[in-house]
Amino acid sequence: MDPTRAHELIEGEHERIKELLAYSAGQRAADLEAAADARTSVFDSATPLAQELLDDAVAEQLSARLAALDRAGERLRAGTHGVSLLSGRPIPDERLEADPAAELLVDEVGRDGIAK
């Protein structure tokens, strides 16, 4: 893949994930504020906890995605972007277009998302 195109894809995805993280943080703050609102007449104490756990899981996944994109940027600067970390074989451009942070070939990834 052309390094300029790879850089555009990585940076575009990085910005999109940062926006999602900011939105998620805003939603979490709004949820906590609503839960603390004493004017709420019906209150289920499990609901805020369940929402907080969900918010934490979403934030964790988004943070992991940012880390993967950061690693992709490092590989791009090192000249190794687009090469499988497992086999050293080239990752097809189509895969990199779909996931600019791809570290493995499709056939190297198991059902659980972990390298075979």
C-alpha positions as CSV (number, residue, x, y, z in Angstrom):
1,M,0.0,0.0,0.0
2,D,1.2,3.5,-0.8
3,P,2.6,5.0,2.5
4,T,0.6,8.3,1.9
5,R,-2.6,6.3,1.6
6,A,-1.8,4.2,4.7
7,H,-1.0,7.4,6.7
8,E,-4.4,8.9,5.6
9,L,-6.3,5.7,6.6
10,I,-4.5,5.4,10.0
11,E,-5.0,9.1,10.9
12,G,-8.6,9.1,9.7
13,E,-9.4,6.1,11.8
14,H,-7.4,7.5,14.8
15,E,-9.5,10.7,14.7
16,R,-12.8,8.8,14.4
17,I,-11.9,6.6,17.4
18,K,-10.9,9.7,19.4
19,E,-14.3,11.3,18.6
20,L,-16.1,8.1,19.7
21,L,-14.1,8.1,23.0
22,A,-15.0,11.7,23.7
23,Y,-18.7,11.0,22.9
24,S,-18.6,7.9,25.2
25,A,-17.1,10.0,28.0
26,G,-19.8,12.6,27.6
27,Q,-22.5,9.9,27.6
28,R,-21.0,8.4,30.7
29,A,-21.0,11.8,32.5
30,A,-24.6,12.3,31.5
31,D,-25.6,8.9,32.8
32,L,-23.8,9.5,36.1
33,E,-25.5,12.8,36.4
34,A,-28.9,11.3,35.7
35,A,-28.3,8.6,38.3
36,A,-27.3,11.1,40.9
37,D,-30.4,13.3,40.2
38,A,-32.4,13.0,43.4
39,R,-35.5,14.2,41.5
40,T,-35.9,10.8,39.8
41,S,-38.9,9.2,41.2
42,V,-38.1,5.6,40.1
43,F,-34.6,4.5,40.7
44,D,-33.1,1.1,40.0
45,S,-29.7,1.0,41.6
46,A,-28.5,-1.8,39.2
47,T,-29.1,0.3,36.1
48,P,-26.3,2.8,36.7
49,L,-23.9,0.0,37.6
50,A,-24.8,-1.9,34.5
51,Q,-24.4,1.2,32.3
52,E,-21.1,2.0,34.0
53,L,-19.8,-1.5,33.2
54,L,-20.9,-1.1,29.6
55,D,-19.4,2.3,29.3
56,D,-16.1,0.9,30.7
57,A,-16.1,-1.9,28.2
58,V,-16.7,0.4,25.3
59,A,-14.0,2.8,26.5
60,E,-11.6,-0.2,26.9
61,Q,-12.3,-1.4,23.4
62,L,-11.9,2.1,21.9
63,S,-8.6,2.6,23.8
64,A,-7.3,-0.8,22.5
65,R,-8.2,0.3,19.0
66,L,-6.3,3.6,19.4
67,A,-3.3,1.6,20.6
68,A,-3.5,-0.7,17.6
69,L,-3.6,2.4,15.3
70,D,-0.6,3.9,17.2
71,R,1.3,0.6,16.5
72,A,0.3,0.8,12.8
73,G,1.7,4.3,12.7
74,E,5.0,3.2,14.2
75,R,5.2,0.3,11.7
76,L,4.5,2.8,8.9
77,R,7.4,5.1,10.1
78,A,9.6,2.0,10.3
79,G,8.7,0.9,6.8
80,T,7.1,-2.4,8.0
81,H,3.4,-1.5,7.7
82,G,1.5,-3.9,5.6
83,V,3.6,-6.9,6.6
84,S,2.2,-9.7,8.8
85,L,3.8,-9.7,12.3
86,L,3.4,-13.5,12.3
87,S,4.6,-14.7,8.9
88,G,6.3,-11.6,7.4
89,R,4.1,-12.0,4.3
90,P,2.5,-8.9,2.8
91,I,-1.0,-8.0,3.9
92,P,-3.3,-7.3,0.9
93,D,-4.2,-3.7,0.3
94,E,-7.9,-4.6,0.5
95,R,-7.4,-5.8,4.1
96,L,-5.5,-2.6,5.0
97,E,-8.2,-0.5,3.4
98,A,-10.8,-2.2,5.6
99,D,-8.5,-2.2,8.7
100,P,-5.4,0.1,8.5
101,A,-4.2,-1.3,11.8
102,A,-4.2,-5.0,10.6
103,E,-1.2,-6.8,11.9
104,L,-2.0,-10.3,10.5
105,L,-3.3,-11.9,7.4
106,V,-6.9,-13.1,7.5
107,D,-5.8,-16.7,7.5
108,E,-3.5,-16.1,10.5
109,V,-6.4,-14.9,12.8
110,G,-8.4,-17.5,14.7
111,R,-12.1,-17.4,15.5
112,D,-11.3,-15.7,18.8
113,G,-9.4,-12.9,17.0
114,I,-6.1,-14.2,18.3
115,A,-3.3,-15.4,16.0
116,K,-3.5,-19.1,15.3
